[in-house]
Structures are given as C-alpha cells and as structure tokens.
Amino acid sequence: MAHHDVSRILIDQGSSCDVMYQVLFEKLGLKRKDLSSYEGADLQGFNGSTIR
C-alpha cells in the first residue's frame, strides 16, 4: 500500500468459521451423534445471497 492514498479500509470482525471435512472428522474418531445443528441467523454469501 506504499505510495497510495487509502480512502477506505474494511476490517474483519472475526466472522469466520473453520471447515472440517468428513475425512478429518472420521480420523478424529468422531461419530454422527457428535454433530450439532447450526441454529443461528441466516448465513450470507459474498454475493449478498442468504441461506438458512
């Protein structure tokens, strides 16, 4: 960013998630009963679309 005027900065407020693929889940010895449903707000994609 050297030698550039910056007019806007976007800050990530920690709204991220860690994706755990099935193969890792199995290698950790976890079972289907160890999963829990997501019951939060709708998820929003980068294109503005939402999904429940």
C-alpha positions as CSV (number, residue, x, y, z in Angstrom):
1,M,0.0,0.0,0.0
2,A,3.0,2.2,-0.1
3,H,2.7,5.3,-2.3
4,H,-1.1,5.0,-2.5
5,D,-3.8,7.2,-0.9
6,V,-6.2,4.9,1.1
7,S,-9.8,6.1,1.4
8,R,-11.5,3.0,2.9
9,I,-10.4,0.1,4.9
10,L,-12.6,-3.0,5.6
11,I,-12.0,-4.7,8.9
12,D,-12.8,-8.4,9.6
13,Q,-14.6,-8.6,12.9
14,G,-14.0,-12.3,13.4
15,S,-16.9,-13.6,11.5
16,S,-15.2,-16.7,10.1
17,C,-15.6,-20.4,10.5
18,D,-13.3,-23.5,10.3
19,V,-14.4,-26.1,7.8
20,M,-13.9,-29.7,9.0
21,Y,-14.1,-32.2,6.2
22,Q,-15.6,-35.7,6.7
23,V,-12.2,-37.4,6.4
24,L,-10.8,-35.4,9.3
25,F,-14.0,-35.9,11.3
26,E,-13.6,-39.7,10.9
27,K,-9.8,-39.6,11.7
28,L,-10.6,-37.9,14.9
29,G,-12.9,-40.8,15.8
30,L,-16.0,-38.6,16.0
31,K,-19.4,-40.1,15.3
32,R,-22.6,-38.6,13.7
33,K,-24.0,-38.1,17.2
34,D,-21.2,-35.7,17.9
35,L,-22.5,-33.2,15.3
36,S,-24.9,-30.4,16.2
37,S,-27.2,-28.3,14.1
38,Y,-26.5,-24.6,13.3
39,E,-29.3,-22.6,14.9
40,G,-28.0,-19.1,14.4
41,A,-29.0,-16.4,12.0
42,D,-29.1,-16.9,8.2
43,L,-25.7,-17.2,6.6
44,Q,-24.8,-14.6,4.0
45,G,-22.5,-15.2,1.0
46,F,-20.1,-12.7,-0.6
47,N,-22.6,-12.0,-3.4
48,G,-25.2,-11.0,-0.9
49,S,-27.3,-14.1,-1.1
50,T,-28.6,-15.7,2.1
51,I,-29.1,-19.3,3.1
52,R,-30.6,-20.9,6.2
